[in-house]
Amino acid sequence: MKTKGWYFLVWGTPLLFAAVILAQTRSFRSSKSATYDETYFLGTALATVQQGLLDEHISGAGVAPIPILLNYVPVAWRGGGETRSDLWQGQVTDPPLINQARFLNALLVGIPTMLLVYCWLILRRGYAAGTFGAALVTFSPTMIAHFSLATTDACFTLTALVALGFLTRYWKDPTNRNLCWLSLGVSLAISSKYSGIFLLPCTLAVMTLISLSFQTELTRRMIWPLLKQVAWKFSLFLVLLIPFTWAFHLFTFSGPLKTVSFEETPDDSAWVSVLGRGPVAQQIMDVSHETLKRPAPFAGVLFQFLHNAGGHDAYLMGAVSERGWWYYFPVAWSLKSTPVELLFTLLGFCLAGPLMFDSWKSIRKQPAAQFPAEQDRNSPELRYEPTSHAPLIWLLASIMFLGMALTSHLNLGQRYLLTLYPLLILFTIDQIWRCFEFRTWVLYVFGGLCSCIQIISITSIQPNYLSYFNDSIGGPAAGRFYLLDSNLDWGQDLPALKSILDQLPPEDRKRSLLYYFGTANPHAYGISALDRKQKMPEDLDQWKYLALSTNYLQGLYTGKKDPIAG
């Protein structure tokens, strides 16, 4: 029988980790300026409040609305809202508003993410495993960096984990009720970031495995009925998913269904290829341009598809490319992960093989449906007994997500891999506990050592979590030679620049030029240096100092030109 002290320990531990998360994110908020995307998100939230309707510039720019509704709209609501002519240009009044949104993100996204990892592991493997997993999340520089920012990446990670939890439940018990919950979870993840579409092939794969598990043997004659069954279930899933996703977008639209008129439509357009140039085609295109509007989720997914197809300027080890590199994200992972996370990556690869082999043997030996009887599904012993469903889901999701990343032309930062970190922690700890369940001292020693090393990693960089690089390349000081953009310089260091300028004599401060990569307003942080992006001085000799963002220093977003050339 569990004692009161035991329950105090079980619930007190995550509360302690939650307090640590709040303390670490607070140190970031107090020392960092708004990042590139945060200014835009605040502007759209202010417009949403003023209009009383979800601003079309949210999904119209490929941004999913849930993080903005969760973190920014409550802040904007208190201010009454406003419409800005340039959503990418920060205002002097922005810092306190963005810091409030960051606090909400830490509270509503960061802490729940840690709790989800803790609870999932404690239910499967016990208190020690849950504590170990929560510690690795709490002291991960990457996770804390994005818990500290009010952007989309951490929110998407949380909602993706929730969706995978529903997918695990559906695999164990494929009822229509669980299918509804699964549709709701996946739609929430997609509405947090459109990368959530990776959950669609995950769902299709699980539905296929469920159908296969009911077959005593697989013959050619059984393939067609099997495909029809999977297609029916997946279609039902999509029928539920689409309205749920639109509901999370508040049933709004974003711009006309067809962006240009009939006269402006180029001959190589898909519209012309399908409809031609006749009077009926003109009528359809005119109605699509003037009357019909795009549902917001469709507009957001379409924007991201076109953005990925067109590419985006990216930097890797001195090279700049619009199309990116297939190995960009593996390099980013290897340079910006802590030693413990790299060790877990190696262990994860080693443990994935035995798990899949054991699962395959289990299927071969017991091919018929293995779902429990209805009366047994709710028994405590069955509900909490560890099965292979969850680790296989984590592994499947990691493979699908990594595959999407490797084929992406948007090589903008390690943040695109954020969801893989809790998946890696969940999978590796779960499988290590499975392998060493009868040697608890090994687990405790391993968990303690890894937690200590993780703590050392984050304290070595605090509060500069976003610019963390491991010692394999010399730490953050050498990071600019390998990765840029949100890996290192996302416009967050205006307060650090202010402290440096304050050390200069007053006359030298007036002779300082600023070439800043970011959307925050430097005046909001007490910086009065002349912004080179707004005006280029005629006589450069009268200026003594140039404060240059690392992205521009290394040649990213400069068009391969000298950043201080006229």
Secondary structure, 3 states (H helix, E strand, C coil): CCCHHHHHHHHHHHHHHHHHHHHHHHHHHCCCCCCHHHHHHHHHHHHHHHHCCCCHHHHHCCCCCHHHHHHHHHHHHHHCCCCCCCCCCCCCCHHHHHHHHHHHHHHHHHHHHHHHHHHHHHHHHCHHHHHHHHHHHHCCHHHHHHHHCCCCHHHHHHHHHHHHHHHHHHHHCCCHHHHHHHHHHHHHHHCCCHHHHHHHHHHHHHHHHHHHHCCCCCCHHHHHHHHHHHHHHHHHHHHHHHHHHHHHCCCCEEEECCCCCCCCCCCCCHHHHHHCCCHHHHHHHHHHHHCCEEEHHHHHHHHHHHHHHHCCCEEECCEEECCCCCCHHHHHHHHHCCHHHHHHHHHHHHHHHHHHHHHHHHHHHCCCCCCCCHHHCCCHHHHHCCCCHHHHHHHHHHHHHHHHHHCCCCCCCHHHHCCHHHHHHHHHHHHHHHHCCCCHHHHHHHHHHHHHHHHHHHHCCCCCHHHCCCCCCCCHHHHHHCECHHHCCCCCCHHHHHHHHCCCCHHHHCCEEEECCCCCCHHHHCCCCEECCCCCCCCHHHCCEEEECHHHHCCCCCCCCCCCCC
